[in-house]
Amino acid sequence: MSKNDKAWEFLFKKHQILDSINLTGQFIITADQIKETREPRLMAKADTSESLPIIFKENNLGILPISRNSYIISSLNAYQDIEPLSGPITHVVLPDFIQSLQPNNINSESIALNTALATKILSDFLDEDNLFATVSGRMSSGKFNFKIQDKVTKQYHKIEVENSQIEIDMALEGAKSLSLIEAKLLTFSNFLIRQVYYPFRTWKNKLEKCIRNVFFVYSNGIFSLYEYAFDDVYNYNSLYLVRGARYSIEDTQITGPEVDKFISSIVYVPEPSIPFPQADKFDRVVDLCFILLQRDLDLEEITEEYDFDIRQASYYSSAAMYLGLVEKTNNAGSTQFRLTSSGSKIFNLDYKRRQLSLIKLILQHKVFHDVYKLTLLKNSLISINEIVEVMKSNNLYNMESDETYRRRAQTIRSWIGWVLGKIES
């Protein structure tokens, strides 16, 4: 259980929050009440549904700020699923005269945004040539109201917001529109709609021109941009995807023959003593390694950096250790995770060599290689049942039940899907 989990357990008990919600449908908690345990900025930060505290998940609850000093807790449908983009990746060029931005050293949201600006990614995506950076940073939301769907009943709550703090990572104004950009350096399966809705409502009330909402993700050398709009300005849940596109400065074209050549001399490694991976999204393993490229972290810090819960942080750090990318170290009595020398080398490579090296690390494990070859033979990802049979034929562990095999088989299937997704068809 994380520090946030423990702190919220304490607050729920002390203030009888569940009783209040069962009686009135909501509980308003102040920043001062939250400060009894930890800083509100840490306690109320849950940018993905996975990072919600345990007690929130168990009771289908969400939390949103309604002023600078208070938050509403209720059964709130606060998150939007986000699907990975597919299709071609547009190649862009960083101008030769720019020396302070480097493709292999994009390690913050601001650097990623400035790189996208310098390479004309944002101009291309927004279809506006003359863009000017304007109202970014922290500011007050002003006053507005909206309705949000109840996660359980599907009815709507009405919420009033007055002077809540918002933050805009970048705002670009052109002749036709003001684009508000929310930037991330990590891949997510969903995001908190508030991060785009509150800034949208704030500036919708101030300007007559079109307000556009862009969710911007830089991960593993790829810029992924999503434009969202609200069908109903007053409905928090009326968000829909307008369009999406991917860009890269680096060469991202990897062919099947290139992979075959790279892994032709593959030598299988013995299965490590580390538990078999239970981490379905390989992109998150990659993102974790990029975080650790900057500094060593303990499990609690990983949960806060990556919006993991403590269980996911354990699964994904273990998966990176399984591949030999990450190792544990003891620092002043605290267990931390750091990149191995091999991991550090791989994550300092350019895009293509990094992907090929990661593919080789995966396929050095015989069960993954067997599933990969069978998938190529059948020209489609094989079923979970087929993967379980491959696992058993490899005498892979002595698992307690078929269900355990199936959970691990799902990880194998997902990782092979990631490998195939890197190969140009």
N, C-alpha and C positions, 0 to 999 in steps of 0.2 A: 504494500500500500504506500503511495507516494505522500509527500508532505501535504500537498493539496487535498488528497483524499482524507487524510486524518483530520486536517483543519476543518473541512466541510462537515465531516461526521460530528465534530464537536459543536459547530454552529447550528446544525440541524437539530441536535439534541437540546442545546441550551435555549434556543428560540422557538422550539416546537414548530419548526417550519412545515413539516409534513402535515401536522394537524391543521395549521392555518390554510394550507393549500386544499386539503380535503374539505374544509368548511367554506372557504371563499373563492377558491380557484387560483389563488396567487399568494405570494409573500413578497413584500417590499423590504429589502435589506439595505442598510446604509453602509457607506464606506467605513464609518467609524466602527460599526459592528464587525465588519470583516477584519478590520485592523486588530481585533482582539487576538487574531491567530497569525495572519501573514498579510503582506502588502496586497491591497485590492487588485493592483495591476497583474499580479501573479495568480491570485485566486479566481479572478473573473475571466482570465484568458483561456478560451477554448475555441481556437480557430477551426477545429474540425470536430465532428461528433465523437470521434475516437478519443479525443483528449479531454472530454468531459469527465469530471470526477465520478467515481464509482456510484455514489449515492444518487447522482443525477441520472446516470444510465439506468440504474435499477428501478427508478420511479418515473421514467420517461419525461424528465424535466430539462429545461433549458434556462439560460440566464441572459438577460439583455440590459444594458445601461439605459436609464430613463432620465438621468440628470448627471451632473458632474459628481454627485455624491450618493447616488442611489441606483439600485438595480431591481428588476423584477425577476422573480423565479416562478415559473409556471410550466405547464405542459405545452411547450412551444416548438412548433415545427420550424426550427431556426436555420437549417442547413440545406444546401443544394448539392446534389450529386454532380460530379464533374468527370466526364469520360476522357480518356487519353485521345488525342487527335491522331488521325491516320492520314494517309495520302502523302503527296510529295512534300519535301522540305525545300524551301526556297533558299538558295545560297546568296549571301550578302557579303560585302567587302568593307572592311574597316579602312578608311582613308590612310594612305601611306604616311602622311605627315603627323598623324596622331601616334605618339609614343607612350603616353601615360595609360592607355587602355590596352590590355593584352588578352587575347582569346583564352589563354590557359591560366588566367588569374582573375576570373570573375567570381569574387567571393563575398559580395554583398549585394543587397537589393538595389542600392543606389548605383553601384558600378554596372550592374546588369541593365538598369534603365538607361544610364548614360551611353552604354554601348549600343543599345537598341536605337537610341536617338542618333548617334554618330553614324551608324550603318544604314540609316533610313528605314529601318524595320517599322518604326512607329508611323512614319509618313506613308509607307506603303499600305500598312494594315488599315490605317484610318482614312486613306485616300485624300489626304490634305498635304499640300506641299509646304505651306508657310505655317509652321506650328511654333508656338512660343510657350515656354514653361512659365506657369503663373502661380496658382494658389496652392502649393503643396505645403505639407507639414501639419502640425496640430492646430486645431481651431475648435470653436464652439459650434454645435449643430443648429442653434436657434430652436424654434418651437414648431413642432408638427405632430400630427397623430396618424396612426395607421392601424390596420387590422392584420392579425397574424393567426394562422391556423393552429388549432389545438392538435397536438401530436396524436392523441388518442381518440377524441370524439369527432375530430375533423370540423368542428364548429370554429367560430372565430372569436379571438380576444381583441378588444380595442385597447390600444396603448398610446399614451401621450408622452412625448419626449420634449424636454425643455433644457437646453444648454448642456447636452451631453458632450463629452469630448470626442472628437473624431480625428482621424489622421489620414491624410491623402499622400500616398507615396510619390506620385507625380501627377500634375495637371497640365494638359497641353491644350492651348486654345488656338483655333484657326478661324477662318472667316465663317465657317458653317457651324462649328460646334465647340463645346468644351468637353474634353475627354478626361475622365477621372480614372486613374490607374491604381489598382491594388496589386502590388508585386510580391512574389514569393520565390524563394530559392529552392523549394522542395516540391515534390509531386504529392498530391493529395487525392483521395477518392471523393472528398466533398469539402465544402468551405462554408464559413459563416456568412450568410447573406447580408447581415448587418454591415460587413466591411465595405460593401458597395452601396447598400440601400441608404444608410444614414448620410454619406456624402452626397449621394444623388438627390435625396430630399432637401438637404441643406442648400444646394446650389440650384435646384429646380425652383425653389422659392425666390431666388435672387436674380436669375437671368431669364431672358426671353428665348435665347437661342437653345438649340438642342443640347441636352446633357447626355453624354455617352459613357457607358460603364465598361471598363476593360479589366479583366482578370489576367495578369501577366505572370507566367511561370518560366524561370530559367532553371534547367536541370540537365546535367550530363551533356553540356554543349549545345542544347537545343532551347530555343526561345519559342514557347507556346503561348499564343495570344487568343483570348476568348472575349468576344463582345457580347454583353448581356443587355437586355432591355426589360422594362416592366410593363406588362399589358395594362395594368391598372396602377396608377401612381400611388394610390392609397392602400394597395394590397401587397404586403411584404412578400407573399408567396407567389406573386404573378410573374416572377422572373422567368425568362426564357432565353435560350442561346440564339443569337442572331447569326454569328459566324465565328469560325476559328481558323487559325493558320499557324504553320510552324516555319521557323527560320534558323539558319546556322551560319556562322562565319567559317566554320571548318568543313573539310571534306567529309561528308557523312555516307558516301556511297560504299557499301560493302556487298560484295557479290558472293554467291555460293562457292565458286571456285577459289576465291580468296580465303574463305573460311576453311575449305577442304585442305588447301595448301598449308595454312597456318597450324592446323591440328593433325597434319599427316604423321608427324612423329610423336603423337601423344603417348604418354606413358601413364597408365592408371596409377592413382595413388591409393594407399590403403584407407579404408574408412576411419576417420579420426574418432577419438573417444568422446568428442563433443556430440551432443544429441543431434539427430538428423534434423535438417531445417524444417521449421514450421513458420514460414514467412513467404506468403504467396506473391507479394508484389516485389519483384526483384529491383525495380527502380528505387524502392526505398532502401534497399541494401546499398545501392550506389550512392544515394543521397547521404546516407549515414557516413559513408567513407569520406565523402567530400567535407562533411562537417568535421570529422576527425582529422582531416588534412590540416585544418586551422589550429586545433588544440585538442588535447586529451580531455575526455569527459567521463564522469561517473554516470551510473544508471539514472539517477534523479535528474542530472543535467541534460541527458539525452531526451528524457520525457519533455522537458521544458523547451529545448531547442527545436525539437521536431514535432511537437504536439502529439506525441505518442502517449498512451497510458503505460504504466510501469510494466505490464505484461508484454505489450508489443515491443517496448524498448529491449526487453530481455530476449525475445524471439529474434529480432532483427540483428542485435549485436552478436547473438549466438550464430546466426546464419553467416555473418561476415567472418566470424572466427572459423567456422566450418570450411570456408574457402581459403583460409590462411591470409585474409586481408587485415584482420584485426586481432589484437591480443590483449589480455588483461595485464595490468601492472598495479603494483601497490605503491601509493604515494601518501606518505605520512599516515599510514593506517587506513587509507581509503582506497577501495578498489576502483580503478579507472580503466577505460578502454582507450587504446591508441592503435594507429596503423602499424602494421609490421613493416619491415624494410621493403618487402615485396609489395605490400599494399601502397606504401608511399611512392614507390617507383611507378606502379601502374597508374596511380591517380595524378601523376605529373606528366603523363603521356598525352599526345594529341588525341582527338576524338577516335579516329579509326583504330589506332594501335591500342587504345584503352579498351574499346569494345572487343577487339579480337583477343586481347589478353584475358578479359573477363569470360568470354565464351570458352576459351581453353581451360580456365580454372574450373568452370562448371563441368565441362565434358571430360576432364581428367578423372571424374568419379564415374566408374563404369556403368552404374545404373542410369545415370543421366545420358551417357553416350549411347547406351543401348536404346533408350527411349527416343533419342534424337535420330538415330539411324532408322528405327522402325517408323517414325513419323515421316521421314523423307521417303521411305519405301511406299508408304500408304498415301503420301501427298496430303496429309491432314493430321492434326493433333489426335493422337490415339486416346481412347477412353480411359477413365480412371480404373476400371476393372482390368484393362489390358496392362496398365502401368503397375498395378498391384501384382500381376503375374510376373512381370519383369523383375520386380523387387524380390519376390519370393525365389525366383530362379537364380538370383544373385546372392541368395542367402543373406539378405540385407536385414540384419538385426533379428531379434526374436521378439517381435512385437506382440503386445498383449491380446490384440483383437484385430479383426478385419477392419474395424472402424479406424483404428490407429493407423493401419496401413493406408487406408483411403485418405486420411488427412494429410499424411506425408506425400501420398501420390499426387494430391492436388498441388502441393508445392513444386514437385517435379514437373508437372504439366505446365504450371505457370511459368517456371523458369525456362523451359524449352520454348514456350510461346514467346518469351522475351528474346531468346536467341533468334528465333525465326523472324521476329519483328525487326531485327537489326539487318537482316539480309535482304538486299534488293531483289525483288522478284523479276 
